[in-house]
Structures are given as C-alpha cells and as structure tokens.
C-alpha cells in the first residue's frame, strides 16, 4: 500500500472546500529518485554509459532543487487525485493548487487545494416513486417494415428486353472526358447502376431512362462545385456510355415459401410472430433503459439540490475535458473537432450547461441514496466490474483476463487510490438499482395525466439529448 498523504479539509463558501495536503518525506524522496533516474537516461557523464547514470550522480550534477522541481511537477497530478480521494471529496471542475516552498531533505512537502465539490441533496420520498413505463410492443407497421427489408435482401435481378425505367438496374460501360480529354476515375466496364439511386453525378442516371441493351448514349453532366476531386469541381463532362443489359429487380412474394426460404419457418404467420417477438425484446431493453433514467429523474424532481451557475459551468468544463480525452483515445484531435463544429471550446461548454446541471443533480441524488441506504462495495464486486470491463474491451481472449491478473490490477488501482473511484461508480449503480426496485411503474397515460412524471415522449420534446447515466 502506498504511503497515505495527510489531509485536512475545511469548508468554504459557494460549494467549495480547501484541502491542506502533506506529502511524507519518504514519498518525496521516492519521487525525487524516480525523476533523477528518468533524467539520467538522457544524460552523458564521463565514466558512465548513456542511460546508466545513477540517480545520486544526477542529483549532484543538476542540483537537488532542480531535480525535485521536476519530480513535483510529475507527481503533483497523482498526489492531487490521492488527496481528493483520501479526503473523500467529490471534486467538480479544475482545482486551484497552491504549492509551498520545496522542502529540504527529510522534510514533508505541503500544498493546498481549493476546489468546487458536488452539492449534497436532501432526498424526498425516494422509495415511493411512480413513473410512467411503456409496454413493449411490435406494431403491424414495424413487422411489415422488417418483412420488406427481408424481401429486399432476397431480391433477384433478372435481365429484361425492354426500356429501362426508374428502379431498374443497368450494366454499362463508360468513358468520361472533360474538354475532350479523359480523366482519372472516369472509366468503367460492366458497372451495375440502379436508376434513381443517385449514386452518380446529378443528372447522369436520368439520361439512361428509356435505354435498351445495346444503346450508346452521350451523357452530359456538370460536376458539383463541392466535388471532392477539386480539379473536376464545377466542370462539364461527357460520358460515352454503352448499355450492355437492363435488369429488373424482382422481390419474392410474401407467402409461406418466402418464410421457409429466408427463415426456415413453416408459414408466413410464424415468421411474423418471430419478428414480433424480436422487436418486443429489443423494445424491452430500450424501455428498461428509459425507465431507469425516468426513475432517477423523478427522484431528482422530488429532492432538494441547490446548484449555483459557477458550479454548473465548472462541471460543463469537466465534461468537455473528458470528451477531449475520449477523442484523443480514438485518434482524433479535439481542436479539429472544434473546427468541424465551427464553435470554440467556451461556446460548447456553455451549450452543455443544462446537461451538466442535470448530471450534477443526478450524481448528488445517487450519492445521497448511497449514504441513506448505507451502500457498500465489496472487493468481489470490484473484481466483477473489472472483469466485465475487460471482457467488453476484448482483453484476455474469449475467457477474459485471468483471476490473478485481475487481482494484480485491483491492487495496483488500490495503491494509486483509483479503486475508490470505481467503488463510487458501482455504489451509484447500486443506488439506482435501489430506486428502481422501490419505484412503481404506471402506464404512460396515467403519467401524462399527472403531468409531472417523466415519460419517454416528454424527453423527445425537450430535444433528444444523450442522457447521463452512472459511469458515463
């Protein structure tokens, strides 16, 4: 177990706290030696191979204060995380750090943190909530739509001896020219094109309507101004086109033979019943997610949570920083994302304030339920959550990561103080389970009649925003 930091916390105004932190001398020396070792990998000192300069030699060469300054810069973010965790503070937004003078050898290092914290919620009657819940259903229209999709997949193309019309497929050869000169990518043979699909340059397909096999046509078009090949954008082109075949798409009939051929079922009615069951199962999963969110929002509506604008803005900044980190993990530059949206960071943060306020209120209510219910998280639950996360990320093959490796990961997280963050996430999920288990589902009609209970349609009216859930 890593040496604990000494912390003391005092409350400030406007949902802020100050945490006084003292880092033990032995921890400071460990970081000093680690920084010296790292610096030594790049130093060249006579008598030592590059990368093999001892830590104490690095400290003598550069001076203790210079190396310690580098060590503190590297270690401070981790110390901040540990201090906040050990002080049991739910920090929101960016902290203000005040670092004291660098200590002499054998002395502790001191710094203070001033940071906003999640507000405490005063719970209402959270065990007697009534919330609208849709029943899973599959309408005839939805079943018909799925059947049509299956028919499209089973469709065949048959050559016909007639003029081509919209919806037909034509097999064509073409050579394109601009100002009489061929251009790269403007030639193809045996190209299968559906008329009316708008796959090619605007105006191309319409000029093949009425063609028959063997026809030769000059198709004249103008490349769009925003065409991706800039040297062709806005230019007139002529495509010498030969129609080789005209093909008609033929859909299978909706009958018992279709059910047998596509799904191995004895009758069309059996296939319709199977589709209905699958749609209801999918709807059930979606409805359960909506219902859980609805229960949480009902608990929030029934609670008293005071949040000032500065705290909301800080949370919105925190959400943007998490988004930026997620973009970077996906190999995307956050600045390019901002350029794509045409907005600067502050504009996006301001626009996210309603979502940030909702997230803060939900977190506050769930934290209050955790406290009220005395919810605790065992090491076994931690391991289960880590196991599920590894399986979801495809680590460790089909069987997942080994039990021994999982326990090593947990021990590492515990030493770094990260296990408490995972415990809090699991505890909040358990708190939401408690809310849902004690809630009473009512019909959507009853909920709408009362006007105060969230229903799925109400959320759509407010703008189809991605909802916060614990762990998101």
C-alpha positions as CSV (number, residue, x, y, z in Angstrom):
1,X,0.0,0.0,0.0
2,X,1.4,3.4,-0.9
3,X,2.1,5.8,2.0
4,X,-1.0,7.8,2.8
5,X,-1.0,11.5,2.4
6,X,-2.0,13.6,5.4
7,X,-5.1,15.7,4.6
8,X,-7.3,18.1,6.4
9,X,-10.4,19.7,4.9
10,X,-12.2,23.0,5.6
11,X,-15.5,24.2,4.0
12,X,-15.5,27.4,2.0
13,X,-18.4,29.4,0.6
14,X,-20.2,28.5,-2.7
15,X,-19.8,24.7,-2.5
16,X,-16.0,24.8,-2.3
17,X,-13.5,23.2,0.1
18,X,-9.9,23.7,0.9
19,X,-7.7,20.6,1.4
20,X,-4.4,21.0,3.1
21,X,-2.1,18.2,2.0
22,X,1.2,17.0,3.4
23,X,3.3,14.5,1.4
24,X,5.5,12.4,3.7
25,X,9.3,12.8,3.4
26,X,9.8,9.2,2.2
27,X,7.3,9.7,-0.7
28,X,9.0,12.9,-1.7
29,X,12.4,11.1,-1.8
30,X,10.9,8.2,-3.9
31,X,9.6,10.7,-6.5
32,X,13.0,12.6,-6.4
33,X,14.9,9.4,-7.1
34,X,12.4,8.4,-9.9
35,X,12.8,11.8,-11.5
36,X,16.6,11.6,-11.3
37,X,16.6,8.1,-12.8
38,X,14.4,9.3,-15.7
39,X,16.7,12.4,-16.3
40,X,19.7,10.1,-16.1
41,X,18.6,8.1,-19.1
42,X,19.3,11.2,-21.3
43,X,22.4,12.5,-19.6
44,X,26.0,11.9,-20.8
45,X,28.6,11.9,-18.0
46,X,32.2,10.7,-18.4
47,X,32.6,7.3,-16.8
48,X,29.0,6.2,-17.3
49,X,27.2,4.7,-20.2
50,X,24.3,6.7,-21.6
51,X,21.1,5.8,-19.8
52,X,23.1,4.3,-16.9
53,X,23.8,7.4,-14.8
54,X,22.9,6.7,-11.1
55,X,20.2,8.9,-9.5
56,X,22.5,10.3,-6.9
57,X,25.0,11.4,-9.6
58,X,22.2,13.2,-11.5
59,X,21.2,15.0,-8.3
60,X,24.8,16.1,-7.7
61,X,25.2,17.3,-11.3
62,X,21.9,19.1,-11.6
63,X,21.2,20.1,-8.0
64,X,18.6,18.7,-5.6
65,X,16.2,21.6,-6.1
66,X,16.1,21.3,-9.9
67,X,15.5,17.6,-9.8
68,X,13.0,18.0,-7.0
69,X,11.1,20.6,-9.1
70,X,10.9,18.2,-12.0
71,X,9.7,15.4,-9.6
72,X,7.0,17.5,-8.0
73,X,5.7,18.6,-11.5
74,X,5.4,15.0,-12.5
75,X,3.9,13.7,-9.2
76,X,1.5,16.6,-8.4
77,X,-1.4,15.4,-10.5
78,X,-1.3,12.0,-8.9
79,X,-1.0,13.5,-5.4
80,X,-4.0,15.7,-6.1
81,X,-6.1,12.6,-7.1
82,X,-4.9,10.7,-4.0
83,X,-5.6,13.7,-1.7
84,X,-9.1,14.2,-3.0
85,X,-9.8,10.5,-2.7
86,X,-8.4,10.3,0.9
87,X,-10.3,13.4,1.9
88,X,-13.4,11.8,0.5
89,X,-14.2,14.9,-1.6
90,X,-16.4,14.7,-4.8
91,X,-14.5,17.4,-6.7
92,X,-16.1,19.2,-9.6
93,X,-14.1,21.1,-12.3
94,X,-10.5,22.3,-12.2
95,X,-8.8,22.8,-8.8
96,X,-6.7,25.8,-7.7
97,X,-3.4,24.5,-6.3
98,X,-1.1,26.4,-4.0
99,X,2.3,24.8,-3.6
100,X,4.6,25.7,-0.7
101,X,8.4,26.0,-1.0
102,X,10.2,22.9,-2.0
103,X,11.3,21.0,1.2
104,X,14.7,20.2,2.5
105,X,15.8,16.6,2.6
106,X,13.8,14.7,5.3
107,X,11.0,17.3,5.4
108,X,7.5,16.8,4.1
109,X,6.1,18.7,1.1
110,X,2.9,20.8,1.6
111,X,0.4,22.1,-0.8
112,X,-3.3,23.2,-0.6
113,X,-6.2,22.5,-3.0
114,X,-9.2,24.8,-3.4
115,X,-11.9,23.0,-5.5
116,X,-15.6,23.0,-6.0
117,X,-17.5,20.0,-4.7
118,X,-20.7,18.2,-5.6
119,X,-23.6,19.6,-3.6
120,X,-25.4,17.5,-1.1
121,X,-29.0,16.6,-2.0
122,X,-31.9,16.5,0.5
123,X,-33.8,13.4,-0.6
124,X,-37.6,13.4,-0.9
125,X,-39.8,10.2,-0.7
126,X,-37.4,8.3,-3.0
127,X,-38.9,4.9,-2.1
128,X,-42.4,5.6,-3.3
129,X,-41.9,7.0,-6.8
130,X,-44.5,6.4,-9.5
131,X,-43.1,6.6,-13.0
132,X,-44.5,6.1,-16.5
133,X,-43.3,2.9,-18.3
134,X,-44.2,1.9,-21.8
135,X,-45.2,-1.7,-22.6
136,X,-43.0,-3.4,-25.2
137,X,-45.0,-3.7,-28.4
138,X,-44.5,-4.5,-32.1
139,X,-47.0,-2.9,-34.4
140,X,-48.1,-4.3,-37.7
141,X,-46.3,-1.4,-39.5
142,X,-43.0,-2.4,-37.8
143,X,-43.4,-6.0,-38.7
144,X,-44.3,-5.1,-42.3
145,X,-41.2,-2.9,-42.5
146,X,-39.0,-5.7,-41.3
147,X,-40.6,-8.1,-43.8
148,X,-39.9,-5.6,-46.6
149,X,-36.3,-5.4,-45.5
150,X,-36.0,-9.2,-45.7
151,X,-37.6,-9.1,-49.2
152,X,-35.1,-6.6,-50.4
153,X,-32.3,-8.8,-49.2
154,X,-33.8,-11.8,-51.0
155,X,-34.5,-9.9,-54.2
156,X,-33.0,-11.1,-57.5
157,X,-32.0,-9.2,-60.7
158,X,-33.3,-10.7,-64.0
159,X,-32.4,-9.4,-67.4
160,X,-35.3,-7.9,-69.4
161,X,-35.7,-7.0,-73.1
162,X,-37.3,-3.6,-72.7
163,X,-36.6,0.1,-72.0
164,X,-35.0,0.9,-68.6
165,X,-37.1,2.8,-66.1
166,X,-36.5,4.1,-62.6
167,X,-35.8,1.3,-60.1
168,X,-34.2,-0.9,-62.8
169,X,-30.6,-1.8,-62.9
170,X,-28.4,-1.3,-66.0
171,X,-25.0,-2.8,-66.7
172,X,-22.9,-0.1,-68.5
173,X,-19.5,0.7,-69.9
174,X,-18.5,4.4,-69.9
175,X,-15.6,6.7,-70.7
176,X,-15.7,10.3,-69.3
177,X,-13.9,13.3,-70.8
178,X,-13.5,16.9,-69.8
179,X,-12.7,19.3,-72.7
180,X,-12.2,16.2,-74.8
181,X,-9.6,14.7,-72.5
182,X,-10.1,11.5,-70.4
183,X,-9.6,11.9,-66.7
184,X,-8.6,9.6,-63.9
185,X,-11.5,7.6,-62.5
186,X,-13.8,8.4,-65.4
187,X,-13.8,5.0,-67.0
188,X,-15.5,1.7,-66.0
189,X,-16.7,-1.5,-67.7
190,X,-19.6,-3.7,-66.5
191,X,-20.7,-1.1,-63.9
192,X,-24.0,-2.1,-62.3
193,X,-26.1,1.0,-61.6
194,X,-29.6,1.4,-60.1
195,X,-31.5,4.1,-61.8
196,X,-32.9,6.5,-59.3
197,X,-30.3,5.7,-56.6
198,X,-28.5,9.0,-57.1
199,X,-25.2,7.2,-56.8
200,X,-23.5,9.0,-59.7
201,X,-23.2,12.7,-60.6
202,X,-26.6,14.5,-60.6
203,X,-28.2,14.2,-64.0
204,X,-26.3,11.0,-65.1
205,X,-29.0,8.4,-64.2
206,X,-31.9,10.3,-65.7
207,X,-30.3,10.3,-69.1
208,X,-30.3,6.4,-69.2
209,X,-34.0,6.1,-68.5
210,X,-35.6,4.6,-71.7
211,X,-32.4,3.0,-72.9
212,X,-32.3,-0.6,-74.0
213,X,-29.5,-3.2,-74.3
214,X,-27.0,-2.1,-76.9
215,X,-27.8,1.6,-76.8
216,X,-25.0,4.1,-77.0
217,X,-25.5,7.5,-75.3
218,X,-23.6,10.6,-74.6
219,X,-24.4,11.5,-71.0
220,X,-23.6,15.2,-70.4
221,X,-23.3,16.4,-66.8
222,X,-21.7,19.1,-64.6
223,X,-19.6,18.2,-61.6
224,X,-20.8,19.8,-58.4
225,X,-18.9,22.8,-57.2
226,X,-18.1,21.0,-53.9
227,X,-16.9,17.8,-55.7
228,X,-14.2,16.1,-53.7
229,X,-11.8,15.9,-56.7
230,X,-11.1,19.7,-56.9
231,X,-9.7,19.6,-60.4
232,X,-13.1,18.4,-61.7
233,X,-15.3,20.6,-59.4
234,X,-17.8,22.7,-61.5
235,X,-16.6,21.4,-64.8
236,X,-18.7,20.0,-67.7
237,X,-18.1,16.4,-68.6
238,X,-19.3,14.0,-71.3
239,X,-19.6,10.2,-70.7
240,X,-19.6,8.0,-73.8
241,X,-21.9,5.3,-72.4
242,X,-22.9,1.8,-73.7
243,X,-25.8,0.0,-72.1
244,X,-25.0,-3.8,-72.0
245,X,-28.0,-5.1,-70.1
246,X,-31.2,-3.9,-68.5
247,X,-32.1,-5.8,-65.3
248,X,-35.3,-5.7,-63.3
249,X,-35.3,-6.2,-59.5
250,X,-37.9,-8.9,-58.6
251,X,-39.0,-9.3,-55.0
252,X,-40.2,-12.6,-53.7
253,X,-43.8,-12.9,-52.8
254,X,-44.9,-12.7,-49.2
255,X,-46.1,-16.2,-48.6
256,X,-45.2,-19.5,-46.8
257,X,-42.5,-20.3,-49.4
258,X,-40.8,-17.0,-48.5
259,X,-40.9,-17.8,-44.8
260,X,-39.4,-21.2,-45.5
261,X,-36.6,-20.0,-47.9
262,X,-35.5,-17.0,-45.8
263,X,-36.0,-18.1,-42.2
264,X,-36.7,-21.9,-42.3
265,X,-40.2,-21.4,-40.9
266,X,-43.3,-23.3,-41.9
267,X,-45.6,-20.3,-42.6
268,X,-45.6,-16.6,-43.1
269,X,-47.6,-16.2,-39.9
270,X,-44.9,-18.0,-37.9
271,X,-42.3,-15.6,-39.4
272,X,-44.5,-12.6,-38.5
273,X,-44.8,-13.9,-34.9
274,X,-41.0,-14.4,-34.7
275,X,-40.3,-10.9,-36.0
276,X,-42.8,-9.5,-33.4
277,X,-41.1,-11.3,-30.6
278,X,-37.7,-10.0,-31.6
279,X,-39.0,-6.5,-31.9
280,X,-40.6,-6.7,-28.5
281,X,-37.3,-8.0,-27.0
282,X,-35.4,-5.1,-28.5
283,X,-38.1,-2.6,-27.3
284,X,-37.9,-4.1,-23.8
285,X,-34.2,-3.3,-23.5
286,X,-34.7,0.2,-24.7
287,X,-37.7,0.7,-22.4
288,X,-35.8,-0.6,-19.4
289,X,-33.0,1.9,-20.0
290,X,-35.6,4.7,-20.4
291,X,-37.4,3.6,-17.3
292,X,-34.3,3.6,-15.1
293,X,-33.5,7.1,-16.3
294,X,-37.1,8.2,-15.6
295,X,-36.9,6.8,-12.1
296,X,-33.7,8.7,-11.4
297,X,-35.2,12.0,-12.8
298,X,-38.3,11.5,-10.7
299,X,-36.1,11.2,-7.6
300,X,-34.2,14.3,-8.6
301,X,-37.5,16.2,-9.0
302,X,-38.6,15.1,-5.5
303,X,-35.2,16.1,-4.0
304,X,-33.8,19.5,-3.0
305,X,-30.5,20.2,-4.7
306,X,-29.1,23.7,-4.8
307,X,-26.5,24.3,-7.5
308,X,-25.1,27.7,-8.5
309,X,-24.1,28.7,-12.0
310,X,-20.4,28.6,-11.4
311,X,-20.6,25.0,-10.3
312,X,-22.6,24.1,-13.4
313,X,-20.1,25.9,-15.6
314,X,-17.2,24.0,-13.9
315,X,-19.0,20.7,-14.5
316,X,-19.6,21.6,-18.1
317,X,-15.8,22.2,-18.5
318,X,-15.1,18.9,-16.8
319,X,-17.4,17.1,-19.3
320,X,-15.6,18.8,-22.3
321,X,-12.2,17.7,-21.0
322,X,-13.5,14.1,-20.7
323,X,-14.8,14.4,-24.3
324,X,-11.5,15.7,-25.5
325,X,-9.7,12.8,-23.8
326,X,-12.1,10.3,-25.4
327,X,-11.5,11.9,-28.8
328,X,-7.7,11.6,-28.3
329,X,-8.1,7.9,-27.4
330,X,-9.9,7.5,-30.7
331,X,-7.1,9.1,-32.5
332,X,-9.0,12.4,-33.1
333,X,-7.6,15.9,-32.5
334,X,-10.1,17.9,-30.2
335,X,-9.1,21.1,-32.0
336,X,-10.1,19.6,-35.3
337,X,-13.4,18.6,-33.7
338,X,-13.9,22.2,-32.6
339,X,-13.1,23.3,-36.2
340,X,-15.6,20.8,-37.6
341,X,-18.4,22.1,-35.3
342,X,-17.5,25.7,-36.1
343,X,-17.5,26.5,-32.4
344,X,-14.9,27.3,-29.8
345,X,-14.4,25.5,-26.5
346,X,-16.2,28.1,-24.4
347,X,-19.3,28.0,-26.7
348,X,-19.5,24.2,-26.4
349,X,-19.1,24.4,-22.7
350,X,-21.8,27.0,-22.3
351,X,-24.2,25.0,-24.5
352,X,-23.5,21.9,-22.3
353,X,-24.6,23.7,-19.1
354,X,-28.2,22.2,-19.0
355,X,-26.7,18.7,-19.4
356,X,-24.1,19.5,-16.8
357,X,-26.7,20.7,-14.3
358,X,-28.8,17.5,-14.9
359,X,-25.7,15.4,-14.4
360,X,-24.8,17.2,-11.1
361,X,-28.3,16.7,-9.7
362,X,-28.4,13.1,-10.6
363,X,-25.0,12.4,-9.1
364,X,-25.9,14.3,-5.9
365,X,-29.2,12.3,-5.5
366,X,-27.4,9.0,-6.1
367,X,-24.7,9.9,-3.6
368,X,-27.4,10.8,-1.0
369,X,-29.1,7.4,-1.6
370,X,-25.8,5.6,-1.1
371,X,-25.4,7.4,2.2
372,X,-29.0,6.9,3.3
373,X,-29.0,3.2,2.4
374,X,-25.5,2.5,3.8
375,X,-24.5,1.0,0.4
376,X,-21.0,-0.5,0.4
377,X,-19.0,-2.2,-2.4
378,X,-17.0,-5.4,-1.7
379,X,-13.7,-6.4,-3.3
380,X,-15.7,-9.1,-5.1
381,X,-18.0,-6.6,-6.7
382,X,-14.9,-4.5,-7.7
383,X,-13.4,-7.6,-9.4
384,X,-16.7,-8.4,-11.1
385,X,-16.8,-4.9,-12.6
386,X,-13.2,-5.1,-13.7
387,X,-13.8,-8.5,-15.3
388,X,-16.9,-7.2,-17.2
389,X,-14.9,-4.1,-18.4
390,X,-12.1,-6.3,-19.7
391,X,-14.5,-8.6,-21.5
392,X,-16.2,-5.6,-23.1
393,X,-12.8,-4.3,-24.3
394,X,-11.9,-7.7,-25.7
395,X,-8.9,-8.2,-23.3
396,X,-7.7,-11.7,-22.4
397,X,-9.3,-13.5,-25.3
398,X,-12.7,-15.3,-25.1
399,X,-12.2,-16.3,-21.5
400,X,-11.2,-12.8,-20.4
401,X,-8.3,-11.8,-18.2
402,X,-7.1,-14.3,-15.6
403,X,-8.2,-14.0,-11.9
404,X,-4.6,-13.5,-10.9
405,X,-4.2,-10.6,-13.3
406,X,-7.4,-9.1,-12.2
407,X,-6.3,-9.1,-8.6
408,X,-3.0,-7.5,-9.6
409,X,-4.9,-4.8,-11.4
410,X,-7.0,-4.2,-8.3
411,X,-4.0,-4.0,-6.1
412,X,-2.3,-1.5,-8.4
413,X,-5.5,0.6,-8.5
414,X,-5.7,0.5,-4.7
415,X,-2.1,1.7,-4.4
416,X,-2.8,4.6,-6.7
417,X,-6.1,5.4,-5.0
418,X,-8.1,4.7,-8.1
419,X,-10.1,1.9,-6.5
420,X,-12.2,4.4,-4.6
421,X,-13.4,6.0,-7.9
422,X,-14.5,2.6,-9.1
423,X,-16.2,1.9,-5.8
424,X,-18.2,5.1,-6.0
425,X,-19.3,4.3,-9.6
426,X,-20.5,0.8,-8.5
427,X,-22.2,2.2,-5.4
428,X,-24.1,4.7,-7.5
429,X,-25.2,1.9,-9.8
430,X,-26.5,0.0,-6.8
431,X,-28.2,3.2,-5.6
432,X,-30.0,3.4,-8.9
433,X,-31.0,-0.3,-8.6
434,X,-32.5,0.6,-5.2
435,X,-34.5,3.4,-6.7
436,X,-35.8,1.2,-9.5
437,X,-36.7,-1.7,-7.2
438,X,-38.7,0.6,-5.0
439,X,-40.5,2.5,-7.8
440,X,-43.9,1.7,-9.0
441,X,-44.4,1.6,-12.8
442,X,-47.6,3.2,-14.1
443,X,-49.0,3.5,-17.6
444,X,-47.8,6.3,-19.8
445,X,-51.4,7.5,-19.9
446,X,-51.5,7.8,-16.1
447,X,-48.1,9.6,-16.1
448,X,-49.2,12.0,-18.8
449,X,-52.4,12.8,-17.0
450,X,-50.5,13.8,-13.9
451,X,-48.2,15.9,-15.9
452,X,-45.3,15.9,-13.5
453,X,-43.9,12.4,-14.2
454,X,-41.3,11.9,-16.9
455,X,-42.4,9.9,-19.9
456,X,-40.4,8.9,-23.0
457,X,-42.3,11.4,-25.2
458,X,-41.5,14.3,-22.9
459,X,-37.8,13.7,-23.2
460,X,-38.1,13.8,-27.0
461,X,-39.9,17.1,-26.8
462,X,-37.0,18.5,-24.9
463,X,-34.5,17.7,-27.6
464,X,-33.2,14.1,-27.9
465,X,-30.1,14.8,-25.9
466,X,-27.9,12.0,-24.7
467,X,-28.8,11.3,-21.1
468,X,-26.3,10.9,-18.3
469,X,-26.2,7.6,-16.5
470,X,-23.8,6.4,-13.8
471,X,-20.4,5.7,-15.3
472,X,-20.9,7.7,-18.5
